[in-house]
Amino acid sequence: MDGIITLIILMLVGVYDLYLYFSGQLTISQHIHKMFPKAIDLVILCVILGVVWYGLGLSTFVVMTIGSILGHLFFQSGD
């Protein structure tokens, strides 16, 4: 059941982010990118990945790292 709840929350956040995008407002990630300099973003990412490795193991860490790399390469807003 926890997986279903997580999926529903992710879908709701995704719909809200699409609403922001199509209404010409800043998206959730654009808000976050404006809050911190790039160096702080990198530190936050490294801490999150470290916690994932420690708490959930190497296989989950590898998946998260691949997702982080793909997000960095393809999902940045360009600002």
C-alpha positions as CSV (number, residue, x, y, z in Angstrom):
1,M,0.0,0.0,0.0
2,D,2.9,2.4,0.7
3,G,4.0,2.2,-2.9
4,I,0.5,3.2,-4.1
5,I,0.4,6.2,-1.8
6,T,3.9,7.3,-3.0
7,L,2.8,6.9,-6.6
8,I,-0.3,9.0,-6.0
9,I,1.7,11.7,-4.3
10,L,4.2,11.7,-7.2
11,M,1.4,12.0,-9.7
12,L,-0.2,14.9,-7.9
13,V,3.1,16.7,-7.7
14,G,3.6,16.1,-11.4
15,V,0.2,17.4,-12.3
16,Y,0.8,20.5,-10.1
17,D,4.2,21.1,-11.8
18,L,2.6,20.8,-15.2
19,Y,0.0,23.3,-14.2
20,L,2.7,25.7,-13.1
21,Y,4.6,25.2,-16.3
22,F,1.6,25.7,-18.7
23,S,0.4,28.7,-16.7
24,G,3.7,30.5,-17.2
25,Q,4.8,30.3,-13.5
26,L,8.1,29.0,-12.1
27,T,8.1,25.2,-11.7
28,I,9.0,23.5,-8.5
29,S,12.5,22.7,-9.6
30,Q,13.0,26.3,-10.9
31,H,12.0,27.6,-7.4
32,I,14.5,25.2,-5.8
33,H,17.3,26.2,-8.2
34,K,16.8,29.9,-7.4
35,M,17.1,29.2,-3.6
36,F,20.7,27.8,-3.6
37,P,23.9,28.4,-5.5
38,K,25.2,25.5,-7.6
39,A,27.8,24.5,-5.0
40,I,25.1,24.1,-2.3
41,D,23.0,22.1,-4.8
42,L,25.9,19.7,-5.2
43,V,26.5,19.3,-1.5
44,I,22.8,18.6,-1.0
45,L,22.8,16.0,-3.8
46,C,25.9,14.3,-2.4
47,V,24.4,14.2,1.1
48,I,21.1,12.7,-0.2
49,L,23.0,10.1,-2.3
50,G,25.2,9.2,0.8
51,V,22.1,8.7,2.9
52,V,20.5,6.6,0.2
53,W,23.6,4.4,0.0
54,Y,23.9,4.1,3.8
55,G,20.2,3.5,4.3
56,L,19.0,1.6,1.3
57,G,22.1,-0.1,-0.1
58,L,24.3,0.0,-3.2
59,S,21.8,-1.1,-5.7
60,T,19.4,1.7,-4.8
61,F,22.3,4.2,-4.7
62,V,23.3,3.2,-8.3
63,V,19.7,3.7,-9.6
64,M,19.5,7.1,-7.8
65,T,22.9,8.1,-9.2
66,I,21.9,7.2,-12.7
67,G,18.7,9.2,-12.2
68,S,20.7,12.2,-10.9
69,I,23.0,12.1,-13.9
70,L,20.1,11.9,-16.3
71,G,18.3,14.7,-14.5
72,H,21.4,16.8,-14.7
73,L,21.9,16.2,-18.4
74,F,18.3,16.4,-19.6
75,F,16.0,18.1,-17.1
76,Q,17.7,21.3,-16.2
77,S,15.8,24.5,-17.1
78,G,18.9,26.2,-18.5
79,D,19.2,29.0,-16.0
